[in-house]
Amino acid sequence: AHRDEGLQEEAETMSLLVKLLAAAFYGVSSFFIVVVNKSVLTNYRFPSSLCVGLGQMLATVIVLWVGKALGVVTFPDLESNIPRKTFPLPLLYFGNQITGLFSTKKLNLPMFTVLRRFSILFTMFAEGFLLKKKFSHGVQMSVFAMILGAFIAASSDLAFD
């Protein structure tokens, strides 16, 4: 019985490590996507943020299908009724991505980061209003801390390009 407790504790520690590594990977990936998008759209003067967005969506679909084929991720197969069930969501996602890319092109990175943090706050407000979802005090404080941190980090550089 003592051995089983040790194995369970080791599995929980490993699970926590995997979660922390996944969060770190997400953060680093998100950072580099913003930096690469800003570089492509401004430094290299790529003319179409729409093409960048469509290319990123296509790459995401390819990576997900390869991940599914390798058994790394699971999701249901595409069926004809899925677009009808999820209809407004793809349009909202596309609009969010395109406006994000347009703003990446027009704003400097500190201002873009501040505005991006506000999108989390507005999403939280919308979920509370539309879905009647209640957020814990910890989640609310985390969101406000992120916004405050973005303001502090960008306070000397809040300007439009």
N, C-alpha and C positions, 0 to 999 in steps of 0.2 A: 504494500500500500504506500509505503514511503517513497518507493521508486516511481510509482505512478504519479505522485504529487510533483516530484522533481521533473518528470517528463512533461507534465502539463504546464508547469511554470516555465520550462524552457520553450515550449511551443508558444505560450503567450508572449514571451520576450521576443521570440523570432517574429511573431505576428506584428508586434509593435514596431520592430525594426523595419519590416517590409512596408508598413504603413508610413513610417517616417521617410524611408527612401522614396516611396511613391510620391509623397508630398513634395520632397526636395526636387525630384525629377520634374514634377509638374511646374514648380516655381521657376526652375532654371529654364525649362522649355518655353514657358510663357515669356520670360524676360528676353530670351534670344529671338523669339518670333517677333516681338515688338521692335527690337533693335534691327533685325534683318529687314523687316517691312519698312521701317523708317529709312534705312540705308538705300534699299532698292528704289523707294518712291522719291526720295529727295536727292541723295548723293549721285545716284546713277540716272536720275530723272526718268524713271520708267513711266511712260505716259498714261497707263491705265491701271488704276487701283482695282477696277472691276475684274480685269484679267488676273491680277494677283489673287484676288479673293476666290475666283472660280478655280484657279490652279490649286489653291490651298484646300478647297473643298474636295476637288478630285483626288488630291494626294491623301486626304483624310479617309475617303471612301476606299481607296486602294489599300492603305495600311490596315484598315479595319477588316477588309475581306481577306487579306493575307493572314492577319492575326487569327481570324476565324478558321481559315484553312489549316493553320498550324495548331489550332486548339488552345491558343493563348487567351482569346476572348470568346464569349458566346453571346449571340443575339439571334432573334428569330429571323427566318428567311423572309425575303421581300414578298409580300402578297399584295394582290390587287386592292384590297380594302384598307391597307395601311395609310396611303395618302389621304383618303377620306377621313379616317379616324384622327389623323394628326394635322389636318389641313392648315390651320393658321401658323403652327409652329415653324415649318420650313420657311415661310415668308418672313416671320419675325427673326429667325436666325440669319437669313440672308441679309435682311435690312440691317441687323446689328453688325454683321461682319463688314458690310460695305461702308456704313457710316463710320465704323471704327477705322477702316483703312483710309477713308477720306480725311478723317481727323488726324490720323498718323501723318499724313502728307502735309497737312496745313498747320499743325501745332508742334511746338517743341515737346520733347519727351517728358519733362516735368509737368507741363500743363496737361498733356495727354494722360499721364498717370493719375493726376488729381481727378480729372473728369471720369476716368475709368473706375475709380473707387466709388464715385457717386452713383454709377450704374448699379453697383451692388446694393447701395442704400435704396435706390428707387425700386429695384427688384424686390427687396424685402418689404417695402411699403405696398407694392402691388400685390404680393402674395398675401399680405395681411388683409388688404381691402377686398380683393377679389376671391381669395380662397379661404378667408377667415382663419389664416394660419397664425398661430401665436409663437413668437420666438422667445427663447430663454434670455434671461438677463445677460448671460455670458456671451451669447451670439450677438446681441445688440451692442454690447460693449466692444466686442471684437471688431464689428463693422465700424463703429465710431472711432476706435483706435486706429484702424487702417486709414480712414479718411483724414484724421488728425495728423497721422504720420506722413501721409502724402503731402499735406499742406506744409508741414514743417520742413520736409525734405526739399520741397520746391519753392519755398517762400521767397527766396531771392531770385527766382527765375520764372515767375508766373507771367508769361507774355506770349503773344502769338508771333509765329514766324512771318 
